Amino acid sequence: MTPPSRREFLAAATAAPFVLRSAEDGPPAASPALLERIEAFRPGRLGADLAALRPRDRIGASHVAGLYAPGQGRPFLVEGAERLIALGTRAAKFWFTPRTIASSYPWGSDWGGGRDTFVELARTDDFRAVFDLPFSVIALEALLPHDEAWRDRAPDGPEAVEESERAIYDLARHLLAEYRDRPVTFILQNWESDWRFRGATAETWSPPAEEVERLSDRMVRWLAARQRGVERARAEHPGARCRVAHAAEVNRVLDGFRGVPNVTRNVLPRVELDLVSYSCYDALASPATLAVAIEEIRRHARPGPLFGPGAVMLGEIGVPENEQPERIAERWDGWIGVALALDVPYVFQWQLYCNEPRAGRPRPDVPIRRADECRGFFLVRPDGTLGETGRLFAGWWRA
């Protein structure tokens, strides 16, 4: 089959709405047209046509805080990045928070001092080595202490707003200058905004309306400042082949259908962003549920011109193979079918090396040696062999 262009896809979406019920009636149902499209775009059905959709440039994985290091003795960050390239992908996500960098990449590196800013971190030997690898897209969870304090310290004064804008501007400008001749996209984002919006990870949340408005306004101001910083840097490098984009990540999209305030409905309509990242664990019950959630984000988001309509990526998605060993290939076939059917630009699997101990067990001494000591969010097991997800993805990347 010939994959449709973005214009053809959006025209088809307008002609055949992808949801049936309005949000006021509860979670909408996927339309027959959408379900048919998802089935057609499952990798298992695409066969050789999958290569035309560039899976190695669109489907990648995260690498951070693993419980083990198959390449012991080498810098953990660099070894993992090289492992992803060797598996066949050209898309990867890394944590880029100076405050936690030593725990994010604990082995084989001397992070030391002098790593307090984004630019200082970008200039370290480890991140230089990663950025020099042939990735086509690199997503960075980029946060400084003031970025994590917006909820408690309102970014409504000029100094606070300028602090967020200046830091991400400096990073974007550095990346655009340093890699201007490479066709690589850097995505600068935060992590799971809804938990920060609520201030907790509770399943339910019912604050007073004035509290929702206060928090929404603070988050809008903060995200708008970061977006401005990236746009300013881009304006100064009009001829760069490198692209730098700004994204905000949402993670409790379906709560909006239950009347729970969330970032998707209360924040996204009020700020223009290059991209929305979706950590989509709340929507993995079925391909149809995931598709409805993506369409819900698109309904409320205000995308800028860099990616245009449909600018929603799956920033985090995974399955713990040791706890949910059933139907792994089938579930991935459906989820990736949704991403391809809805023209999602990027998907980042969670993750290269598992970072979570097995549920119900105490945290083991690290590095662990056996796969059964972790939950199984991995492409590569502790012994260096591929898990089921790893084998599946490697096959797609090498198609």
N, C-alpha and C positions, 0 to 999 in steps of 0.2 A: 504494500500500500504506500502511497505517496503522502508523507505527513503534511498537514495543512499549514499554511503560513499563519503568523499571528493574526493578520487582518482577516483571513478566512475563518479562523477559529472564533474571533470576537463577533464576526457577522453571524456565524451559526448560533452562537450563544444568545445573541439578541433575537434571532428569529425563533428559536426554540428555547424558552426559559427553562433553566435547570432545576428550579424548585417549584413545588406545587402549592403548598400552603403558605400563607403569610406568617411572619414571625409571631404575630399576636395570637395565633391559634396553637402555638407550641412549635417545637422543632419542625422545620419544614421537611417534606419528603423529596428525595431526588426524583426528577422526572424520568419517564421512560427513555427520552432522548439522551439524558446524561448517563443512565445506566448502560445503555447500548454503546455509548462512546467509551465508557470505562472498559467494558468487555473487549472492545476492539483494540484498545491500547495496552492491554496487559502484555508485559514482555513475553510471556509464554505463547501468546498468540501472534505477536509481531514477528517472531523468528528473526530472519536475516534483516528484516526491515528496521529492527531496533537500532542498528548502527546509524541510520539516517537521522535519528533523533539525538545523537551525540551523548550517549549515557556517560561516557568518561568525563565530559565537561559539565554535566548537570547533576550527576549523582556522586556524592562524596561521603566523607565520614569525619567525625570529630576525633581529636586526640588530646586528652588532658587527664591528669591525675590517675592514670592506670594503677592497678594493684600489682602489676608485674612488668618486667622489662625483658622481653626476649633478646634484645641486643645489649645485654648488660656490659658495662664498661664504657659505653658510648653515651654521649648526651641524649637523654631520653626524648627531648623534643625533636632533635634532628633525626634520630633513628626512626621514630614513629613516622615523621614526614616522608622519609625515604622509603619506608615500608609501604606507605600508601601509594607512592609513585610506582613502586615495583609491582603492586597488585593491579595497577592499570588505571587508577583514577587520576584526574587532574583537578579535583575539587576537594578542598579540605577546610576544616574549621579548627582554630586554636584559641586558647585563652590568653588574653593579652592584658592582664591586670597586674601592674607592678607589685601591689601589696601582697598578692598570693602567688607570685610566679614561682617561688621556691617549692611550694607544695603542689603546684600544677605540674611541674616538670622536675621531680626531685632527684633524679639520678644523673650522674656524669657531668654536671655543670656547676660552676661556681658563680652563682648569681650575685653574691656580694652586695656592696652598696652602689650608690650612683645609678639606680634604676628607678627613679621616682617619677619620671615622665614617660609618656608614650614614645617620644622620639628617642630618648635614651634607651628604652627597651628595644626599639626597632634597630638600633645600631649595635646591639650585642652580637657577638660572633654567632650564637645559636640562631637568632632570628634572621640574621643575614644569610646564613646557610639555608634556612627554610625558604626564604623569599627568593633565593636564587634557583630553587628547584623549578622544574617546568610545569608548575601549576597554572591553570587558566583562571581559577577563582580561588581566593583565600578569604575566608570569613574570620574576623577577629572579634572576640568578646572583649571589647575595650572599655574599661571602667577605671576611673581614678576615685579617690575617697570622696571628693565633692559630688561625683556622679551618683554615688550610692547614698547620699545624704539629702537628696532633694525632698524626700517625703517629710523629713523632720525639720529641714532648714529650707524654707521656701525660696526658690530661685527667682524672686520677684524684684530684688534689688539689682541695680546695674552691675555691681561687682560680681555677684554670684552667677548671673547669666553670662557675663563676659568670661568668667573662669572656665565654664563648660565649653563655650564656643571657641575660646582661644586654644585649649588643649587639643581638641579634635581637629581644629584648623591646622595646628602645627603638625600633627601626625599626617593628615591628608596631604598637606603641602610637601612634607618629606617624602611620602610614598610616590607622589606624582613626579617629583623631581628625580628621585633615585631610580625609578623604574619606568620612566617616561617612554622609553623605546620598546617596552615589552607589552604584548597584548594580554595583560593580566588584569583581572578585576579584584579589588580589595573591598570587602564589605565590613564596615565598622558598625557594631551593634551592641546592644545590652542583652541581658539574660532574663527571660520570663518575667515581663513587666507586671503581669497580674499579681504575682506574689508580692512584689514590692508595692503595688497599688493598694493591696489589702493590708500589708504589713504582717501577714501570716499566711499559712498554707491550709487554712480551714476550708472545708468543702462548701460551707455556706457563709454568707456575709450580708448583713442588712443594716448598714449605717444610715444615719439621718441624711436627708437629701443635701443639706448644707455641707456635710462632711464629704460627700461624693463630689460636689462641685469644687470644694477647696482642693481636694487631691487631684481632680482632673485638671484644674487650672495649673497646679504646680507641675504636673507631668507634661502638660502641653508646653509650658514655658521652657522646661528643660530639653525636651525633644526638639523643639523649634530652634533652640540655641545650637544644639549639635548639628542639626541639618544646615543651619546657616554657615557654620564653620566649614563643613565639607563643600558647600556650594561656593564659598569664597575661594577656597583652595582650587577648585576646578576652574573657576573663572580666570585664575592666574596662569593656568597651564592649558590653553585651548588646543594645542597641537599634540598633547600627550596621547600615546597609544594605551597607556595604563589608564584604568578607570578606578575611581574611588567612590563608593556609594555609602549612604547611611541608612541603617535599618533599625526599627524598633521591634522587639519580639513580644508577641502575645502568647498566652498559654491556657487561658480558661475561656475559650470562645463560646462553647455551648452553654455556659452559665447564663449568658444573655437571654436565652430562650426561657429561662426559669425566673427571670426578673432580677437576677443578681447583677449588680453593677460590675462592669468589666472594662478593660482598656479598649477592646474592640468597639464598643458602643459609646463609651463616655469620653474617650480621648482621640481615637483615630479620626473621627469626622472633623476635628478642630485643628489638625496640623498636617501639612503636606510633607510626605516622606518619600525618599527614593524607593523604599522597599519595606515590606512588612515581613518579618520572620515569624513563623508559627511553630512553637514547640507543641506538638500535636497529640500528646498522649491522651487527652480527653476525648479524642475523636477516632480512636483506632478500633472501635467495636466492629466496624464494617467499612468497606470502601465507600459505600453510599454516605455514611456518617461523615467520613473525612471530606468527601466532596462537598457536602452541605456546609461544613465548617469553613472550608476555603472560600466558598461563595459568600458566606456571611461576612468574612473579613473584607472581601472585595466590595461588598455592598456598602461598607462604612468607611473604607480607607480613602485617602486623597493622594493618589500616586502622582509623583512629579514626572517630568518628561524623560528621565534617564531610562526607565524600564517601561513606562507607559501603563495602560490599563492591564490589570491582571498581575500587578507586581507583588505577588505573595510567594515566598519560598518556604519550604519545610526546613526550619532551622534545627529541629531535633526530632528524631523518630527512631524507635528501636523496639526490639523484643528480647526479653531475657531468656535465652535458650535453655538454661538449666532449670528454670521454673515453668516455662511454657514451651515444652519441646514439640507440641503438636502443630502441624500445618504451618510450619515456618515459611517454607517456599510459597505455599498458597497465599498466605497473608501478605508477604512482600509483593507477590505478583499483583495482588489487588491494589495495594497502596501505591506502588509505582505506576500501575495502570491509571490511577486517579491523577497522579502528578503529571503524567504525560498527556492524558486526555484533557486536563485543564491548563496545559501549557505552563506549568509551574517551572520557573527558570532554574531553581536549584533545590536539591534534596541532600541533607546531611544526616547520615545514619549515626546513631549513638551506640557504640563508638568503636574505635580501633581495638583498644585493650580495655577490658571491663574495669570499671572504677568502683563497683559496689559489691560488698560481701554478700554471701548467700543469705537470704532473708531468715531471720530467727537465729542466726549464729553471731557470736561476737566477732568484732573486726579482727581479722587474722594478722599475724606478723607479715609485713611486706618486705620484699616482694614474695607473693605466693608462688607455689610451684604446681598446684593442681587446679584444673578447671572447675571442679566441684566446690571449691572454696569461694567462688564468686557467683553472681546472679546469671551471668552469661550475656551481658550486653557487649558483645565482641564480634569483630571480624576474625581476630587472631587469638588463639588460646594461649595460656601460659607456656605451653611447650613449643610454641611457634607454629603449630598446625592451624589450618583454617577451620572455623566453625561452619555451620550450615549457611549462615548469612554470608560469611566470607567467601565460601565457594560459589554461592549464587551471584554475588556482586562481581567477583573476579571474572566470572563467565560473561557477565554483561559488559564489563569494561574491556574485555579482550575480544569481544564479538567482531 
